Amino acid sequence: MSEEQLPADSHGKMVVFGAKQIRRTWHEEQWFFSVVDIIAVLTDSDAPNKYWTAMKRREEKSSGFQLSTICRRLSLTSSDGKSYKTDCVNIEAAFRIIQSIPSPKAEPFKRWLAKVGYERVQEIENPELAQQRMRELYRQKGYPTDWIEKRVRSIAVRDELTDEWKQRGVLEQNEFAILTAEISKATFGVTPSQYKNLKGLQRENLRDHMTDLELIFTMLGEAATTEIARNKDAQGFVPNKRAAREGGTVAGGARRQLETKSGRKVVTRQNYLADKPKPKLPPKSE
């Protein structure tokens, strides 16, 4: 279940499921949800804490797995207005918890998980299916076909770059982030976090809100970086950082030339999806 499917209250600290609320907190760049609140929603138990204790005991006895190992003790505000440490899970672990709940209300989630798992196996056997489903998801969100094709291509360009980095000794995610920031600064004059602030984004994917030209210059900066790293045989973080800056400079120079000739800035506050009128989608064929 994606973040877009979880409606938040005005404070962003809980989601509403039916008539009940599930508390959540942002931790380590992802949402964590209260386990007892999930149980209360899916079981109608009057004592979800006791249910959770019994469920952990039952699961360990039947499978040997300790559900507590996938939980984090995080502070959440209780009904008395005070904060207490409570068991919380991210979305992946929440699905594992749901699998252990023997309740009719949990069955739709279990069936959905089985469907997603089956689709994932299909995608491994036929990777083209993954791209088809991705295109369909973007279409359902209101993106036009020409933008979707650019976005799909940008993902392929990004994957090629990150694969190249891995082969050249750049392995840590924080190093990936630093190199990406170097490309962005040289291409657009701002880091990705500054770019998100410019567009008024918080946790959304920046590239999903870029205009066509922003996507094109992002691809150019990353493709140029890949080419430079290969041709110069950059090995390790520092040489690849230099290549990232040079690749971004190529795209940045092209951007500035276009801005001079067109009289319009490429970097914009425009949030592509929010600022575009959503097209009418054709009905699906049966």
C-alpha positions in Angstrom: 0.0 0.0 0.0 1.6 3.2 -1.1 1.9 6.5 0.8 -0.5 8.0 -1.6 -3.2 5.5 -0.5 -2.8 6.4 3.2 -4.7 9.7 3.8 -3.0 11.7 6.5 -4.5 14.1 9.0 -3.4 17.8 9.0 -0.5 17.0 11.3 0.7 14.1 9.2 0.9 11.9 12.3 -1.8 9.4 11.7 -3.8 7.8 8.9 -7.5 7.0 8.9 -8.6 3.5 8.1 -12.4 3.3 8.0 -13.5 5.0 11.2 -10.3 4.2 13.1 -6.9 6.0 13.3 -3.5 4.4 12.9 -0.7 6.5 14.5 2.5 6.9 12.6 5.8 8.6 12.8 8.6 9.5 10.3 11.8 7.7 11.2 14.9 6.9 9.1 13.3 8.3 6.0 10.2 6.2 6.1 6.8 5.9 7.9 6.5 3.7 10.9 3.0 2.6 12.1 1.7 1.6 15.5 1.3 -2.2 15.7 -1.5 -2.1 18.2 -3.4 0.4 16.1 -3.1 -2.0 13.1 -4.3 -4.8 15.2 -7.3 -2.7 16.5 -8.3 -1.9 13.0 -8.1 -5.5 11.6 -9.5 -7.4 14.6 -11.9 -5.1 16.4 -10.2 -6.3 19.6 -11.1 -4.4 22.8 -7.6 -5.1 24.1 -5.1 -4.8 21.1 -2.1 -4.8 23.5 -3.1 -8.2 24.9 -3.8 -9.4 21.4 -0.4 -8.4 20.2 1.3 -10.1 23.2 -0.6 -13.3 22.5 0.0 -13.1 18.8 3.8 -12.8 19.3 3.7 -15.8 21.5 1.6 -17.8 19.1 3.8 -16.9 16.1 7.0 -17.9 17.8 5.5 -21.2 18.9 4.2 -22.1 15.4 7.0 -20.8 13.2 9.9 -20.0 15.5 9.8 -16.4 14.2 9.9 -13.5 16.7 7.7 -10.7 15.4 9.3 -8.3 17.8 12.5 -8.5 15.7 10.9 -6.5 12.9 9.6 -3.8 15.2 11.1 -0.5 16.5 10.2 1.0 19.8 9.3 4.6 18.9 7.5 7.4 20.7 3.9 8.0 19.8 1.3 10.2 21.4 -1.4 8.2 23.3 -5.0 9.1 23.9 -4.0 10.8 27.1 -1.9 13.3 25.2 1.4 11.9 26.5 4.1 10.2 24.4 5.0 6.6 25.1 7.4 4.1 23.5 5.4 1.6 21.5 6.1 -1.1 18.9 6.1 0.3 15.4 6.7 -1.2 12.0 7.5 0.1 8.5 5.2 -0.8 5.6 7.1 -4.0 4.7 7.0 -5.2 8.3 3.3 -4.2 8.6 2.5 -6.6 5.9 4.3 -9.4 7.7 2.3 -8.6 10.9 -0.9 -8.7 8.8 0.0 -12.1 7.6 -0.1 -13.4 11.2 -3.5 -11.9 12.0 -6.2 -14.7 11.7 -9.1 -12.3 11.0 -11.5 -12.0 8.1 -10.6 -8.3 7.9 -7.0 -9.1 7.2 -7.9 -11.4 4.2 -8.2 -8.7 1.6 -4.6 -7.6 2.5 -3.3 -11.1 2.3 -4.9 -11.7 -1.1 -3.4 -8.4 -2.3 0.0 -9.5 -1.0 -0.3 -12.8 -2.8 -1.2 -10.9 -6.1 1.8 -8.5 -5.7 4.1 -11.5 -5.1 2.8 -13.3 -8.1 3.3 -10.2 -10.3 6.8 -9.7 -9.0 7.7 -13.3 -10.0 6.3 -12.5 -13.5 8.4 -9.4 -13.7 11.6 -11.3 -12.8 10.8 -13.8 -15.6 9.8 -11.0 -18.0 11.2 -7.6 -17.1 9.1 -5.9 -19.8 6.1 -6.4 -17.6 7.6 -4.2 -14.9 7.9 -1.3 -17.3 4.4 -1.9 -18.6 3.0 -1.8 -15.1 5.1 1.3 -14.3 3.7 3.1 -17.3 0.2 2.2 -16.3 0.7 3.5 -12.8 2.0 6.9 -14.1 -1.0 7.0 -16.5 -3.4 6.4 -13.7 -1.8 9.3 -11.8 -2.6 11.6 -14.8 0.8 11.8 -16.6 0.6 12.1 -20.4 2.3 9.4 -22.6 5.2 11.6 -23.8 6.2 12.5 -20.3 5.9 8.9 -19.2 8.3 7.8 -21.9 10.9 10.4 -20.8 10.5 9.3 -17.2 11.0 5.6 -18.1 14.1 6.6 -20.2 15.4 8.6 -17.3 15.2 5.6 -15.0 17.2 3.5 -17.5 19.9 6.3 -17.7 20.1 6.5 -13.9 20.4 2.7 -13.6 23.2 2.7 -16.1 25.0 5.4 -14.1 24.6 3.7 -10.7 25.7 0.3 -12.2 28.8 2.1 -13.5 29.5 3.6 -10.1 29.3 0.2 -8.4 31.7 -1.2 -10.8 34.1 1.6 -10.1 34.2 1.3 -6.4 31.3 3.6 -5.3 29.3 1.4 -3.1 27.8 3.4 -0.2 24.4 5.1 -0.6 25.6 8.3 0.9 28.3 8.4 -1.7 25.7 8.0 -4.4 23.8 10.9 -2.9 26.9 13.1 -2.9 27.7 12.3 -6.5 24.1 12.9 -7.5 24.2 16.3 -5.8 27.4 17.2 -7.7 25.7 16.4 -11.0 22.6 18.4 -10.0 24.6 21.4 -8.8 26.6 21.6 -12.0 23.5 21.0 -14.2 20.9 23.2 -12.5 22.8 25.2 -9.9 20.9 23.5 -7.0 21.2 20.2 -5.1 18.3 17.8 -5.2 17.2 18.8 -1.7 17.3 22.5 -2.7 15.4 21.6 -5.9 12.6 19.9 -3.8 12.3 22.9 -1.6 12.0 25.1 -4.7 9.1 23.0 -5.9 7.5 22.8 -2.5 8.0 19.0 -2.2 8.7 17.1 1.0 9.0 13.3 0.6 7.8 13.0 -3.0 10.1 11.8 -5.7 11.7 15.0 -7.3 11.9 13.5 -10.8 8.2 12.6 -10.8 7.5 16.4 -10.5 10.0 17.6 -13.1 9.0 19.2 -16.4 10.0 17.6 -19.7 13.1 19.9 -20.0 14.1 19.3 -16.4 14.0 15.5 -17.1 15.9 15.9 -20.4 18.8 17.9 -18.7 18.8 15.4 -15.8 19.3 12.6 -18.3 22.0 14.6 -20.1 24.0 15.2 -16.9 23.9 11.6 -15.9 24.6 10.2 -19.3 27.5 12.5 -19.7 28.8 11.5 -16.3 28.7 7.8 -17.3 30.6 8.5 -20.5 33.3 10.6 -18.8 33.7 8.0 -16.0 34.2 5.3 -18.6 36.5 7.2 -20.9 38.7 8.4 -18.0 38.4 5.0 -16.2 37.5 6.7 -12.9 38.1 4.4 -10.0 36.9 5.2 -6.5 34.9 8.0 -5.0 37.1 11.1 -5.6 37.7 10.5 -9.4 34.0 9.7 -9.8 33.1 12.9 -8.0 35.2 14.8 -10.5 33.5 13.0 -13.4 30.1 13.8 -11.9 31.0 17.5 -11.7 32.2 17.4 -15.3 29.2 15.5 -16.5 26.9 18.0 -14.8 28.9 20.9 -16.3 28.2 19.5 -19.8 24.4 19.5 -19.1 24.6 22.9 -17.3 26.3 24.5 -20.3 23.6 23.2 -22.6 20.9 24.4 -20.2 22.3 27.9 -20.1 22.5 28.1 -23.9 18.9 27.1 -24.2 17.9 29.6 -21.6 19.8 32.4 -23.5 18.2 31.4 -26.8 14.7 30.8 -25.5 14.5 33.6 -22.9 13.0 31.2 -20.3 14.5 29.4 -17.3 14.6 25.6 -17.3 14.7 25.4 -13.5 11.2 26.2 -12.3 9.0 26.1 -9.3 6.5 24.2 -11.4 5.3 21.0 -9.9 4.6 19.1 -13.1 1.7 16.9 -12.0 0.1 19.5 -9.7 0.3 22.3 -12.3 -0.8 20.3 -15.3 -4.5 19.7 -16.1 -5.1 16.0 -15.9 -6.1 14.4 -19.2 -9.2 12.5 -19.5 -8.3 8.8 -19.5 -9.8 6.5 -22.1 -11.9 3.7 -20.7 -10.2 0.4 -20.3 -11.1 -2.3 -22.7 -12.8 -5.3 -21.1 
